[in-house]
Amino acid sequence: MTSSTLQRRIPATYMRGGTSKGVFFLQQDLPTEAREPGPLRDALLLRIIGSPDPYGKQIDGMGGATSSTSKTVILSKSQQPNHDVDYLFGQVSIDKPFVDWSGNCGNLSAAVGPFAIRNGLVDPGRVPQNGLAIVHIWQANIGKTIIGHVPMLNGEVQELGDFELDGVTFPAAEVQLEFMDPAAESDEESSGALFPTGKLIDTLKAPGEPELDATFLNAGIPTIFLRAHDLGFNGTELQDDINGHPERLARLEKLRAYGALQMGLIQTIEEAAQRQHTPKIAFVAPPQSYTASSGRFIDAASVDLLVRAVSMGKLHHAMMGTAAVAIGVAASIPGTLVNQAAGGGPRQAVRFGHPSGTLRVGAEAKELNGQWQVTKAMMSRSARRIMEGWVTVP
């Protein structure tokens, strides 16, 4: 048997976190050459997920052919003081040969604490038999702290329960997340400001496009917020209304790319093609009634605003967790497009409508010396193991 006919077995866990799924690894279980950043690690993860796939199906891998299911997570005992686990997230492109490490996955953040407890990354003395285990997570992609409140029952992570999350078919146990100091830090790519252009509402400029009001925000994940009406949308769109129209997707990607340039995330427009995970682009609208993708009627009176967001070139089926953080932060600051869509004025929480239903998210923001600061954003998700064992890779 030649080496070309052999496969390597790597311990892995396939987990759902929020409305996403991903393959979770302990860093120490990866092949030695794939434990550090670089092309070998990327190549391994691409092959495990089944990318690049010109058919867009990821049939020969663990990916599910959507941005929500083409994800990988690498965890290790934390090297940071007062943290339990270091969490590194890789967004794997479906049809192109690259892994985007530029941002976090807020949904899969809900699965990090449960995985860390089960795999001995959290001091057992800090894990109660019953109640909530508090897990301090270092999000290595963006250098931020996430605090996970993981329910425990008889010494085991509680996965099943009656918490319902729109976009997830079955109920599960609630995992509360706190995203601490969610604004981006200053680095060579970003000004580090909550509002990188210095304005609550700025103007997005792209060749061949009318100038559009935009809120550029660095919180949770860099996000460009636009008004649905300004794009010719009404805010109640479902996936097929956007993803079934290549010209709409191309326009949104063009706006995203030029917005990334204005935010200082890229230096040339060509770089946007290799940075698909960030920034996100989202459009907002005041409350309206609509029918969600599940067939459930969403009454306008039950939400504060509507939001649709694009992830990896497609309208998301629900809402990315990190984008939900951005929505909560922007809604808490009077004057942003998100806050305006929610009716204006100070607020600490909003419930917004997305294609699969609704979601509530909160944020604590304050203005200090003319600058807005956000101490944390909060939301609830759920998580569950789907498979434990080994993934095989040629």
VMD Tcl script that draws the C-alpha trace (Angstrom):
set ca {
  {0.00 0.00 0.00}
  {1.49 3.33 -1.04}
  {1.26 6.52 0.95}
  {-1.18 7.90 -1.61}
  {-3.74 5.25 -0.61}
  {-3.51 5.89 3.13}
  {-5.69 8.11 5.26}
  {-4.82 9.80 8.55}
  {-7.25 9.59 11.47}
  {-7.54 12.75 13.58}
  {-9.64 12.96 16.76}
  {-12.49 15.42 16.16}
  {-15.93 16.43 17.37}
  {-18.65 17.70 15.08}
  {-20.70 20.27 16.98}
  {-23.58 22.62 16.48}
  {-23.25 26.00 18.11}
  {-26.17 28.37 17.66}
  {-27.18 28.27 14.00}
  {-23.77 27.01 12.80}
  {-21.93 23.68 12.72}
  {-18.20 23.01 12.69}
  {-15.47 20.45 13.19}
  {-13.72 20.94 16.56}
  {-10.15 19.87 17.28}
  {-7.82 19.92 20.23}
  {-4.66 21.59 18.97}
  {-2.57 18.76 20.41}
  {-4.49 16.21 18.32}
  {-3.60 17.85 15.01}
  {-0.57 16.55 13.10}
  {2.56 18.33 14.32}
  {2.96 20.26 11.08}
  {-0.61 21.60 11.35}
  {-0.45 22.95 14.91}
  {0.97 26.28 13.80}
  {-0.40 28.82 11.29}
  {0.58 28.27 7.70}
  {-0.25 26.59 4.40}
  {0.00 23.04 5.80}
  {-2.64 23.72 8.44}
  {-4.89 25.41 5.88}
  {-4.48 22.55 3.43}
  {-5.42 20.00 6.09}
  {-8.56 21.87 7.13}
  {-9.59 22.49 3.53}
  {-9.35 18.77 2.77}
  {-11.26 17.81 5.92}
  {-14.11 20.17 5.07}
  {-14.07 19.18 1.39}
  {-12.83 22.38 -0.24}
  {-12.24 23.80 -2.73}
  {-15.22 22.23 -4.44}
  {-16.11 23.66 -7.87}
  {-19.51 21.95 -7.52}
  {-20.15 23.92 -4.33}
  {-21.42 20.85 -2.42}
  {-18.43 19.71 -0.28}
  {-19.53 16.14 -0.91}
  {-16.08 14.70 -0.10}
  {-15.74 16.37 3.28}
  {-17.42 17.47 6.50}
  {-18.70 20.80 5.17}
  {-22.38 21.35 4.53}
  {-22.09 23.61 1.46}
  {-23.13 26.77 3.33}
  {-21.14 29.42 5.16}
  {-22.85 28.26 8.39}
  {-21.47 24.74 8.06}
  {-18.06 25.27 6.46}
  {-16.26 25.96 9.71}
  {-13.38 24.67 11.83}
  {-12.35 25.31 15.43}
  {-9.01 24.65 17.14}
  {-8.93 24.74 20.95}
  {-6.16 24.50 23.52}
  {-5.57 25.27 27.18}
  {-5.26 29.02 27.40}
  {-1.92 30.77 27.40}
  {-3.63 33.96 28.60}
  {-3.88 34.87 32.30}
  {-7.31 34.28 33.86}
  {-8.63 32.38 30.85}
  {-9.48 28.70 30.47}
  {-9.31 28.05 26.75}
  {-7.81 29.59 23.61}
  {-10.32 29.49 20.76}
  {-9.21 29.82 17.13}
  {-11.82 29.86 14.36}
  {-11.28 29.15 10.67}
  {-13.96 29.99 8.09}
  {-13.34 27.63 5.18}
  {-14.22 28.84 1.69}
  {-16.46 26.43 -0.18}
  {-15.24 26.86 -3.75}
  {-11.86 28.55 -3.27}
  {-8.64 27.24 -1.68}
  {-8.40 29.43 1.40}
  {-9.27 29.57 5.08}
  {-10.24 32.98 6.45}
  {-8.85 33.61 9.95}
  {-9.84 37.29 10.13}
  {-12.78 37.02 12.52}
  {-14.72 35.06 15.10}
  {-17.82 32.88 14.82}
  {-20.26 34.02 17.48}
  {-22.53 31.02 17.01}
  {-19.80 28.42 17.49}
  {-18.63 30.40 20.54}
  {-21.54 28.72 22.33}
  {-19.98 25.29 21.76}
  {-16.49 26.24 22.97}
  {-17.30 26.10 26.69}
  {-19.01 22.70 26.54}
  {-16.17 21.24 24.45}
  {-13.54 22.73 26.77}
  {-15.16 21.26 29.88}
  {-15.50 17.78 28.38}
  {-11.91 17.78 27.16}
  {-10.28 18.87 30.42}
  {-9.35 22.40 29.37}
  {-11.22 23.89 32.35}
  {-9.99 23.30 35.93}
  {-12.39 20.66 37.34}
  {-12.42 22.54 40.63}
  {-14.21 25.41 38.89}
  {-16.88 23.23 37.33}
  {-19.93 22.66 39.57}
  {-21.86 19.41 39.66}
  {-25.03 21.35 39.01}
  {-25.68 24.93 37.96}
  {-23.61 27.11 35.66}
  {-19.93 26.64 34.87}
  {-18.29 29.96 34.00}
  {-15.77 29.47 31.18}
  {-13.38 32.27 30.27}
  {-12.60 32.01 26.56}
  {-9.79 33.83 24.77}
  {-10.89 34.44 21.18}
  {-7.52 34.23 19.46}
  {-8.61 35.56 16.06}
  {-9.54 38.97 17.43}
  {-7.86 39.01 20.86}
  {-11.06 39.31 22.89}
  {-12.63 37.65 25.93}
  {-15.89 35.71 25.77}
  {-17.52 34.41 28.93}
  {-19.65 31.32 28.49}
  {-22.25 30.26 31.07}
  {-22.51 26.49 30.54}
  {-25.29 24.54 32.30}
  {-24.16 21.47 34.26}
  {-26.33 18.56 35.41}
  {-24.99 15.78 37.64}
  {-21.40 16.58 36.71}
  {-22.04 16.56 32.96}
  {-22.53 19.36 30.46}
  {-26.26 19.73 29.95}
  {-27.05 19.75 26.24}
  {-30.77 19.05 26.12}
  {-33.42 21.44 27.35}
  {-36.34 23.60 26.34}
  {-34.53 26.69 25.05}
  {-35.67 27.41 21.50}
  {-33.54 29.30 18.99}
  {-35.00 30.39 15.68}
  {-32.99 28.79 12.89}
  {-32.47 25.59 14.91}
  {-35.14 22.91 14.60}
  {-34.92 21.27 18.02}
  {-34.81 22.81 21.53}
  {-31.71 22.45 23.69}
  {-30.11 23.83 26.85}
  {-29.44 27.56 26.94}
  {-25.82 28.79 26.87}
  {-25.47 32.46 27.77}
  {-22.57 34.37 26.21}
  {-20.96 37.65 27.16}
  {-18.71 39.28 24.59}
  {-16.45 41.53 26.63}
  {-15.20 44.86 25.27}
  {-16.33 43.83 21.77}
  {-14.91 46.81 19.86}
  {-11.91 45.96 17.66}
  {-8.42 46.74 18.90}
  {-6.13 48.98 16.92}
  {-3.70 47.16 14.64}
  {-2.08 47.56 11.27}
  {-5.40 46.86 9.53}
  {-7.83 48.89 11.59}
  {-8.04 52.18 13.41}
  {-9.35 50.26 16.40}
  {-12.22 52.72 16.82}
  {-15.75 51.47 17.38}
  {-16.65 53.65 14.40}
  {-13.55 53.37 12.17}
  {-14.42 56.36 9.99}
  {-15.25 58.48 13.04}
  {-18.94 58.91 12.16}
  {-22.12 57.21 13.34}
  {-23.42 57.54 9.78}
  {-20.97 57.92 6.91}
  {-21.25 57.62 3.14}
  {-20.38 54.40 1.35}
  {-18.90 55.16 -2.05}
  {-18.45 52.57 -4.78}
  {-17.91 53.12 -8.52}
  {-21.13 53.02 -10.50}
  {-23.25 53.09 -7.35}
  {-25.19 55.95 -5.74}
  {-23.72 57.19 -2.49}
  {-25.34 55.32 0.39}
  {-25.70 56.16 4.06}
  {-23.80 53.56 6.08}
  {-22.85 52.78 9.66}
  {-19.37 51.26 9.73}
  {-18.90 49.41 13.00}
  {-16.08 47.43 14.62}
  {-17.80 45.36 17.32}
  {-18.24 41.60 17.44}
  {-17.15 41.56 13.83}
  {-16.52 44.46 11.43}
  {-19.90 45.20 9.88}
  {-21.32 47.57 7.28}
  {-24.95 48.49 7.95}
  {-27.12 49.93 5.16}
  {-30.82 50.76 4.88}
  {-32.82 48.07 3.08}
  {-34.86 50.77 1.32}
  {-31.72 52.41 -0.11}
  {-30.80 49.08 -1.73}
  {-34.24 48.56 -3.21}
  {-35.14 45.93 -0.58}
  {-37.85 45.97 2.07}
  {-36.06 44.10 4.86}
  {-38.35 41.04 4.85}
  {-36.30 39.12 2.27}
  {-35.60 35.41 2.69}
  {-32.61 33.57 1.26}
  {-34.03 32.86 -2.19}
  {-34.96 36.51 -2.63}
  {-31.27 37.39 -2.56}
  {-29.29 34.21 -3.25}
  {-31.41 33.40 -6.28}
  {-30.36 36.65 -7.94}
  {-26.66 36.74 -8.89}
  {-26.84 40.43 -9.75}
  {-28.00 41.27 -6.21}
  {-25.22 39.20 -4.67}
  {-22.64 40.81 -6.94}
  {-23.82 44.27 -5.97}
  {-23.72 43.48 -2.25}
  {-20.22 42.03 -2.60}
  {-19.07 45.14 -4.47}
  {-20.43 47.36 -1.69}
  {-18.85 45.12 0.94}
  {-15.46 45.34 -0.76}
  {-15.48 49.12 -1.05}
  {-16.78 49.39 2.49}
  {-13.86 47.26 3.69}
  {-11.55 49.72 1.96}
  {-13.17 52.67 3.75}
  {-12.93 50.85 7.08}
  {-9.20 50.36 6.61}
  {-9.50 46.56 6.67}
  {-7.87 46.20 3.25}
  {-5.45 48.38 1.31}
  {-6.53 47.46 -2.21}
  {-9.91 46.39 -3.53}
  {-8.41 43.13 -4.81}
  {-7.73 42.00 -1.23}
  {-11.47 41.70 -0.55}
  {-11.65 38.43 -2.50}
  {-9.31 36.80 0.03}
  {-11.12 38.32 3.00}
  {-14.66 37.06 2.59}
  {-15.40 36.49 6.28}
  {-14.95 40.15 7.24}
  {-16.43 42.66 7.08}
  {-20.05 41.56 7.04}
  {-22.63 43.59 5.18}
  {-26.17 43.89 6.55}
  {-29.29 45.87 5.75}
  {-31.87 47.08 8.24}
  {-35.51 48.17 8.17}
  {-38.19 49.24 10.64}
  {-40.54 46.53 11.96}
  {-42.80 44.82 9.43}
  {-44.77 41.59 9.53}
  {-43.46 38.71 7.43}
  {-43.41 34.94 7.18}
  {-40.11 33.36 8.24}
  {-38.44 30.54 6.32}
  {-39.97 28.03 8.75}
  {-43.46 29.24 7.81}
  {-43.95 31.00 11.15}
  {-45.64 34.38 11.03}
  {-43.55 37.16 12.58}
  {-45.74 40.03 13.75}
  {-44.27 43.50 13.40}
  {-45.24 44.18 17.02}
  {-42.93 41.39 18.22}
  {-39.68 42.96 16.92}
  {-37.85 46.26 17.19}
  {-36.38 46.13 13.69}
  {-35.53 43.80 10.80}
  {-31.99 42.80 9.79}
  {-30.63 40.67 6.95}
  {-26.92 39.90 6.65}
  {-24.62 38.39 4.05}
  {-21.97 35.84 5.00}
  {-19.35 34.48 2.60}
  {-21.24 35.84 -0.39}
  {-24.72 34.54 0.50}
  {-27.63 35.85 2.52}
  {-27.45 34.08 5.88}
  {-30.33 31.76 6.76}
  {-30.63 33.31 10.24}
  {-28.03 35.65 11.79}
  {-24.34 35.20 12.46}
  {-23.60 35.43 16.19}
  {-20.89 38.03 15.74}
  {-23.17 40.12 13.53}
  {-25.82 39.86 16.24}
  {-23.27 41.38 18.63}
  {-22.71 44.20 16.14}
  {-26.47 44.71 15.85}
  {-26.85 44.90 19.64}
  {-24.01 47.39 19.94}
  {-25.21 49.60 17.08}
  {-28.78 49.55 18.37}
  {-27.61 50.77 21.78}
  {-26.01 53.92 20.34}
  {-28.45 56.68 19.31}
  {-27.88 57.93 15.79}
  {-26.71 54.78 14.00}
  {-28.75 53.34 11.15}
  {-29.55 50.32 13.33}
  {-30.74 52.50 16.19}
  {-32.85 54.59 13.81}
  {-34.50 51.48 12.36}
  {-35.35 50.40 15.90}
  {-37.08 53.70 16.59}
  {-34.19 55.74 18.00}
  {-33.25 56.67 21.55}
  {-31.11 54.87 24.13}
  {-31.73 51.15 24.58}
  {-29.91 48.22 26.18}
  {-31.49 45.40 24.18}
  {-33.33 44.78 20.93}
  {-35.24 41.93 19.38}
  {-34.73 41.83 15.65}
  {-36.33 39.81 12.90}
  {-34.13 37.72 10.58}
  {-34.99 35.20 7.85}
  {-35.54 32.32 10.30}
  {-37.34 34.21 13.06}
  {-36.28 36.57 15.83}
  {-33.34 37.03 18.20}
  {-32.81 39.19 21.27}
  {-29.38 40.70 21.94}
  {-28.22 43.25 24.48}
  {-25.29 45.62 24.87}
  {-23.97 48.06 27.44}
  {-22.71 51.26 25.82}
  {-21.76 54.64 27.21}
  {-20.40 57.90 25.84}
  {-17.18 59.15 27.43}
  {-15.48 62.37 26.33}
  {-17.38 62.29 23.07}
  {-16.39 58.67 22.29}
  {-18.70 55.69 22.51}
  {-17.47 52.68 24.49}
  {-19.07 49.27 24.83}
  {-18.29 47.14 27.87}
  {-20.05 43.98 26.71}
  {-22.72 42.46 24.53}
  {-24.91 39.57 25.60}
  {-27.00 36.90 23.91}
  {-28.17 33.32 24.40}
  {-27.48 30.38 22.11}
  {-27.36 26.60 22.52}
  {-24.89 23.88 21.55}
  {-24.84 20.13 21.04}
  {-22.43 17.38 20.08}
  {-23.45 15.74 16.84}
  {-20.50 13.34 16.38}
  {-17.47 12.30 18.37}
  {-14.66 10.20 16.98}
  {-12.11 10.62 14.20}
  {-12.17 12.43 10.92}
  {-10.14 10.80 8.17}
  {-8.13 12.77 5.66}
  {-5.91 11.57 2.79}
}
mol new
graphics top color blue
foreach p $ca { graphics top sphere $p radius 0.5 }
foreach p [lrange $ca 0 end-1] q [lrange $ca 1 end] { graphics top cylinder $p $q radius 0.2 }
display resetview
